[in-house]
Amino acid sequence: MVFSRAVATGGCGQATSGVGPFYCPADRKLYIDPAFYAVMEQRLKAPGDFAQAYVIAHEVGHHVQNLVGANKIGVRGEDQNQTSVRLELQADCLAGVWGHSARGSLSITDADLSEALNAAHQIGDDALEHANATEYTHGTSKQRMRWFRRGFDSGDARQCDTFATNSL
């Protein structure tokens, strides 16, 4: 669903543009304020149409997780933030799988891939200046780029099991 400034979801409550694009599992909808793309370009230094496509594909990745129940998985001994990082990196990988499958039909170039990788880098928790690693919920820039690239290079969603590895 496209919105401007604020939105009332069908199950995830109220949200403002400040939260950025998001997926609401309760109503199975993606929410995006197109103004976020200006934030990506100007503040985050992540311009480009494929950078924008990466963001949407990442949110679709959360929908896939919801459909297959991946959002209910956890790793023993990990806290909620650590589980969140695994889910976010998996969504990045699934976005990469989409990019791989779209290469032929969309004529994705090396420049497009660079846009997506730059966006993944710019929205890493460390790039966004979170206070410390214990507060990370989306993964570092390096992790986000690595998992997107893993999906993009393989084209295989089975390569996106972030819950089966100790090396994120």
C-alpha positions in Angstrom: 0.0 0.0 0.0 1.3 3.4 -0.9 0.8 6.1 1.7 1.9 9.6 2.6 3.2 10.7 6.0 1.1 8.2 8.1 -1.0 5.1 7.7 -3.4 3.0 9.8 -2.6 -0.7 9.0 -5.0 -3.5 9.2 -3.4 -5.2 12.1 0.0 -3.5 12.8 -1.3 -0.2 14.2 -0.4 3.3 13.1 2.8 4.1 11.4 4.5 7.2 10.1 6.9 7.7 7.2 9.7 7.8 9.7 9.6 4.0 10.1 10.4 3.6 6.4 8.9 0.8 4.2 7.6 -2.1 6.1 5.6 -5.3 5.8 2.6 -6.0 8.1 2.1 -9.7 8.6 -1.3 -9.2 10.1 -2.8 -7.9 6.9 -0.2 -9.3 4.5 0.5 -5.9 3.0 3.6 -3.9 2.2 3.6 -0.2 3.1 5.7 2.4 1.5 5.7 6.2 1.4 7.4 7.2 -1.9 9.1 10.0 0.0 11.4 7.4 1.4 13.1 7.2 -2.0 14.2 10.9 -1.6 15.6 10.0 1.9 17.5 7.1 0.3 18.9 9.3 -2.4 19.7 12.4 -0.3 20.3 11.4 3.3 21.4 7.8 2.8 23.3 8.4 -0.5 21.6 5.3 -2.1 20.0 6.6 -5.3 18.7 4.6 -8.2 15.8 2.6 -9.5 17.3 -0.7 -8.6 18.1 0.5 -5.1 14.4 1.2 -4.9 13.5 -2.2 -6.3 15.8 -3.8 -3.7 13.8 -2.1 -0.9 10.5 -3.4 -2.3 11.9 -6.9 -2.9 13.2 -7.0 0.7 9.7 -6.2 2.0 8.3 -8.9 -0.3 10.9 -11.2 1.3 9.2 -10.6 4.6 5.9 -11.6 3.0 7.5 -14.9 1.8 8.8 -15.4 5.3 5.3 -15.0 6.7 3.9 -17.5 4.1 6.4 -20.2 5.0 6.5 -19.5 8.7 10.1 -18.4 8.9 9.1 -15.4 11.0 8.3 -17.9 13.8 11.8 -19.4 13.9 14.4 -18.6 16.5 17.8 -19.8 17.6 18.1 -21.1 21.2 20.0 -18.6 23.3 19.5 -15.6 21.1 17.5 -12.6 22.0 14.8 -10.8 20.0 17.3 -8.5 18.3 19.5 -11.4 17.1 16.5 -13.2 15.7 15.4 -9.9 14.0 18.8 -9.7 12.4 18.5 -13.2 11.0 15.0 -12.4 9.6 16.2 -9.1 8.0 19.3 -10.8 6.4 17.1 -13.6 5.1 14.8 -11.0 3.5 17.9 -9.4 1.9 18.9 -12.8 0.5 15.3 -13.3 -0.8 15.5 -9.9 -2.5 18.7 -11.1 -4.1 17.0 -14.2 -5.4 14.4 -12.0 -7.0 17.1 -9.9 -8.5 18.7 -13.0 -10.0 15.4 -14.2 -11.5 14.7 -10.7 -12.9 18.1 -10.3 -14.6 16.9 -11.5 -17.9 13.5 -9.8 -18.1 14.7 -6.5 -16.6 18.1 -6.4 -18.2 19.8 -5.8 -14.9 23.3 -4.4 -15.3 26.4 -4.3 -13.1 25.4 -0.7 -12.4 22.0 -1.8 -11.1 23.6 -4.5 -8.9 25.9 -1.8 -7.5 22.9 0.4 -6.7 21.3 -2.5 -4.7 24.5 -3.3 -2.9 25.1 0.4 -2.0 21.6 0.6 -0.6 22.2 -2.6 1.4 25.4 -1.0 2.7 23.8 2.4 3.5 20.9 0.9 5.5 23.1 -1.5 7.6 22.7 -0.9 11.3 26.3 0.2 11.6 25.9 2.8 8.8 22.8 4.2 10.4 24.8 4.9 13.6 23.0 2.8 16.1 24.6 3.0 19.6 26.1 -0.4 19.7 25.9 -3.9 18.2 23.5 -5.2 20.9 20.8 -2.9 19.5 21.2 -4.1 15.9 18.0 -5.3 14.4 18.8 -5.5 10.7 22.5 -6.5 10.5 25.6 -4.7 9.6 26.3 -3.2 6.2 28.7 -6.0 5.4 26.2 -8.6 6.4 23.3 -7.1 4.4 25.5 -6.8 1.3 26.7 -10.4 1.7 23.3 -11.9 2.1 21.8 -9.9 -0.8 24.7 -11.0 -3.0 24.3 -14.6 -1.9 20.7 -14.6 -3.1 21.6 -12.7 -6.3 24.5 -14.9 -7.2 22.7 -18.2 -6.5 19.1 -17.5 -7.4 18.3 -20.2 -4.9 16.0 -19.4 -1.9 17.4 -22.5 -0.2 20.7 -20.5 0.2 18.9 -18.0 2.3 18.6 -20.0 5.5 20.1 -17.6 8.0 18.8 -19.7 10.9 21.1 -22.7 9.9 24.4 -20.8 10.2 26.5 -19.3 12.9 28.2 -17.1 10.3 25.9 -14.2 9.5 
